[in-house]
Amino acid sequence: MPARNPKDRLIVALDMESLAQAEALLDRLQGVVGAWKIGSQLFTASGPMAVELVQKRGGAVFLDLKFHDIPNTVAGAVREATRMRVLMLNVHASGGSAMLRAAAEAARQAAREFNVAKPLCLAVTVLTSLDRACLQRELNVPLSVEGHALHLAKLAKDAGLDGSVSAPQEIRAIRNALGREWVIVTPGVRPAGSEAGDQARVATPEAAIRAGADYLVVGRPITAAPDPKAAATAILEAMAKA
């Protein structure tokens, strides 16, 4: 089941260049935040050491590498991520049913093999940087963003995944269609007054929680803030009120 404590439902993105930068932020937010996202930038720079850095401080890891390849390759990557004892990982739902099933089965088998908790396997539906015009004009997808995200989330559930990474605008439709047990992790979260940056579909923490998100992923509004601890605390308070 998803965490209920706001501290464990807020995932801070460690999107930075080095372990030293990540360590400095971890130290500043020690005891305030319980979960951390390690994405392509930090993992490419530092590899599994980044995961170990978070775990040694008692933090949970969302390994945000968005695996998208042939089924056998994705299965191997999921196996190694499971070995690292991450809380959750993700794959692109657009990789298709066979790839999604391979990911789900690899996580189950690896958890048994390594005697660890099975990570939550999440499907990336539509990136929060995309809008309807881009989806239709560049990717030739005739559906609305919400319609396409819901289609991919259903595909992932049928393949045995645990949840989806879904933008704020798609939360309600996915929650209503896939039920309470489906885990929804929501990026594109911006406190009121924050810049959207390269995110096309955003919402406040309160709105995302009220819509039904289980976890919120927040990066720059915390990591680029003059006082990251104060910024994280304000978001946690907003989540608790929601």
C-alpha positions as CSV (number, residue, x, y, z in Angstrom):
1,M,0.0,0.0,0.0
2,P,1.2,3.6,-0.6
3,A,2.6,5.6,2.2
4,R,0.2,7.8,4.2
5,N,2.6,10.1,6.0
6,P,3.2,13.3,3.9
7,K,6.9,12.9,4.6
8,D,7.0,9.6,2.8
9,R,4.6,10.7,0.0
10,L,6.9,13.6,-1.1
11,I,9.6,12.5,-3.4
12,V,12.4,15.0,-4.0
13,A,14.2,14.8,-7.3
14,L,17.9,14.6,-7.0
15,D,18.4,15.9,-10.6
16,M,22.0,17.1,-10.2
17,E,25.5,16.6,-11.6
18,S,27.3,14.8,-8.8
19,L,27.1,12.8,-5.6
20,A,28.6,15.7,-3.7
21,Q,25.7,17.9,-4.7
22,A,23.2,15.2,-3.9
23,E,24.8,14.6,-0.5
24,A,24.6,18.3,0.4
25,L,20.9,18.3,-0.3
26,L,20.3,15.1,1.5
27,D,22.0,16.5,4.6
28,R,19.9,19.7,4.4
29,L,16.7,17.7,4.2
30,Q,17.6,14.9,6.6
31,G,14.6,14.0,8.7
32,V,12.3,16.2,6.6
33,V,11.9,14.1,3.4
34,G,11.6,10.3,3.3
35,A,11.9,9.5,-0.4
36,W,14.1,10.6,-3.3
37,K,14.0,10.3,-7.0
38,I,17.2,9.3,-8.8
39,G,16.9,10.0,-12.5
40,S,19.1,9.8,-15.6
41,Q,21.4,12.6,-14.9
42,L,22.7,11.5,-11.4
43,F,22.5,7.8,-12.2
44,T,24.6,8.3,-15.4
45,A,27.1,10.3,-13.4
46,S,27.4,8.1,-10.4
47,G,25.5,4.8,-11.0
48,P,24.4,2.6,-8.1
49,M,26.4,4.7,-5.6
50,A,23.7,7.3,-5.8
51,V,21.1,4.7,-4.7
52,E,23.4,3.6,-1.8
53,L,23.9,7.2,-0.8
54,V,20.2,7.7,-0.2
55,Q,19.6,4.4,1.4
56,K,22.5,4.8,3.9
57,R,20.6,7.9,5.2
58,G,17.4,5.9,5.6
59,G,15.7,7.2,2.5
60,A,13.6,5.3,0.0
61,V,14.5,5.5,-3.7
62,F,12.4,6.0,-6.8
63,L,14.7,4.9,-9.6
64,D,13.4,7.1,-12.5
65,L,15.2,5.6,-15.5
66,K,12.1,5.1,-17.7
67,F,13.2,1.8,-19.2
68,H,12.0,1.5,-22.8
69,D,13.6,-1.3,-24.9
70,I,12.9,-4.8,-26.1
71,P,11.3,-7.1,-23.4
72,N,14.5,-9.0,-22.6
73,T,16.6,-5.9,-22.1
74,V,14.0,-4.3,-19.9
75,A,13.6,-7.4,-17.8
76,G,17.3,-7.4,-17.1
77,A,17.3,-3.8,-16.1
78,V,14.3,-4.3,-13.8
79,R,16.1,-7.3,-12.2
80,E,19.1,-5.2,-11.4
81,A,17.0,-2.3,-10.0
82,T,15.2,-4.8,-7.8
83,R,18.5,-6.1,-6.5
84,M,19.3,-2.5,-5.4
85,R,16.2,-2.6,-3.1
86,V,14.6,0.5,-4.6
87,L,11.1,1.4,-3.5
88,M,9.8,2.0,-7.1
89,L,11.0,2.1,-10.7
90,N,9.4,3.0,-14.0
91,V,9.1,1.9,-17.6
92,H,7.6,3.6,-20.6
93,A,4.1,2.2,-21.2
94,S,4.5,2.9,-24.9
95,G,7.0,0.0,-25.0
96,G,3.9,-2.3,-25.4
97,S,2.3,-5.1,-23.5
98,A,5.1,-7.7,-23.9
99,M,7.7,-5.3,-22.5
100,L,5.4,-4.3,-19.6
101,R,4.7,-8.0,-18.7
102,A,8.4,-8.7,-18.9
103,A,9.1,-5.9,-16.4
104,A,6.4,-7.0,-14.0
105,E,7.5,-10.6,-14.0
106,A,11.2,-9.7,-13.7
107,A,10.5,-7.7,-10.6
108,R,8.5,-10.5,-9.0
109,Q,11.2,-13.1,-9.8
110,A,14.1,-10.9,-8.7
111,A,12.4,-10.1,-5.4
112,R,12.1,-13.8,-4.6
113,E,15.7,-14.5,-5.9
114,F,17.3,-11.8,-3.8
115,N,14.9,-12.0,-0.9
116,V,14.0,-8.3,-1.0
117,A,10.7,-6.4,-1.2
118,K,9.3,-6.2,-4.7
119,P,9.6,-2.6,-6.0
120,L,6.5,-0.8,-7.3
121,C,6.6,-1.0,-11.1
122,L,5.2,2.1,-12.6
123,A,4.3,3.0,-16.1
124,V,5.2,6.3,-17.6
125,T,2.2,7.4,-19.6
126,V,2.6,10.9,-21.2
127,L,5.5,13.0,-20.2
128,T,4.5,16.2,-18.4
129,S,6.5,18.3,-20.9
130,L,4.1,17.2,-23.7
131,D,0.8,18.9,-24.5
132,R,-2.0,17.9,-26.9
133,A,-0.5,19.8,-29.8
134,C,2.8,18.0,-29.5
135,L,1.1,14.7,-29.0
136,Q,-0.9,15.0,-32.2
137,R,1.4,17.0,-34.4
138,E,4.7,15.3,-33.6
139,L,3.8,11.9,-32.4
140,N,0.7,11.4,-34.5
141,V,-1.5,10.3,-31.6
142,P,-5.1,11.4,-32.3
143,L,-6.3,11.1,-28.7
144,S,-6.4,13.8,-26.1
145,V,-3.6,13.8,-23.6
146,E,-6.0,12.4,-20.9
147,G,-7.3,9.8,-23.3
148,H,-3.9,8.6,-24.3
149,A,-2.6,8.5,-20.7
150,L,-5.7,6.5,-19.6
151,H,-5.2,4.1,-22.5
152,L,-1.6,3.5,-21.5
153,A,-2.4,3.2,-17.8
154,K,-5.0,0.5,-18.6
155,L,-2.5,-1.3,-20.8
156,A,0.0,-1.3,-17.9
157,K,-2.5,-2.6,-15.4
158,D,-3.5,-5.4,-17.6
159,A,0.2,-6.3,-18.0
160,G,0.6,-6.6,-14.2
161,L,2.2,-3.3,-13.2
162,D,1.4,-1.6,-9.9
163,G,0.8,2.0,-11.0
164,S,1.6,4.9,-13.2
165,V,3.5,8.1,-13.4
166,S,0.7,10.5,-14.3
167,A,0.4,14.3,-14.7
168,P,-2.0,16.1,-12.4
169,Q,-4.6,16.6,-15.1
170,E,-5.0,12.8,-15.6
171,I,-5.2,11.7,-12.0
172,R,-9.0,11.7,-11.6
173,A,-9.7,9.8,-14.8
174,I,-7.0,7.2,-14.0
175,R,-8.1,6.8,-10.4
176,N,-11.7,6.4,-11.3
177,A,-10.9,3.8,-14.0
178,L,-8.3,1.8,-12.3
179,G,-9.3,2.0,-8.6
180,R,-7.8,2.8,-5.2
181,E,-5.1,0.1,-5.3
182,W,-3.5,1.6,-8.5
183,V,-0.5,3.7,-7.3
184,I,-0.3,7.1,-8.9
185,V,2.9,9.1,-8.7
186,T,2.6,12.6,-9.9
187,P,5.3,14.9,-11.3
188,G,4.7,18.4,-12.5
189,V,3.9,19.6,-9.0
190,R,4.4,23.4,-8.5
191,P,3.5,25.4,-5.4
192,A,1.3,28.4,-6.2
193,G,3.4,31.2,-7.7
194,S,6.2,28.9,-8.9
195,E,7.4,28.9,-12.5
196,A,6.3,25.9,-14.6
197,G,9.7,25.6,-16.3
198,D,9.7,23.0,-19.0
199,Q,6.5,21.3,-17.6
200,A,3.4,21.8,-19.8
201,R,0.9,20.2,-17.4
202,V,1.3,21.2,-13.7
203,A,-0.7,21.6,-10.5
204,T,-0.2,22.7,-6.9
205,P,0.5,20.0,-4.2
206,E,-3.0,20.5,-2.8
207,A,-4.7,20.0,-6.1
208,A,-2.7,16.9,-6.9
209,I,-3.4,15.3,-3.5
210,R,-7.1,16.1,-3.7
211,A,-7.3,14.6,-7.2
212,G,-6.0,11.3,-5.8
213,A,-2.3,11.2,-6.2
214,D,-0.4,8.8,-3.9
215,Y,3.0,10.4,-4.2
216,L,4.2,13.7,-5.5
217,V,7.6,14.3,-7.2
218,V,9.0,17.8,-6.7
219,G,12.3,19.0,-8.0
220,R,13.3,22.6,-8.7
221,P,10.7,24.3,-6.4
222,I,12.7,22.6,-3.6
223,T,16.2,21.9,-4.9
224,A,16.6,25.4,-6.4
225,A,15.0,27.3,-3.5
226,P,17.1,29.6,-1.3
227,D,16.0,27.5,1.6
228,P,15.2,23.9,0.5
229,K,14.1,22.8,4.0
230,A,11.6,25.6,4.2
231,A,10.3,24.9,0.7
232,A,9.9,21.2,1.4
233,T,8.2,21.9,4.8
234,A,5.7,24.3,3.1
235,I,4.8,21.6,0.5
236,L,4.4,19.0,3.2
237,E,2.1,21.3,5.1
238,A,0.0,21.9,2.0
239,M,-0.2,18.1,1.4
240,A,-1.3,17.5,5.0
241,K,-4.0,20.1,4.7
242,A,-5.2,18.5,1.5
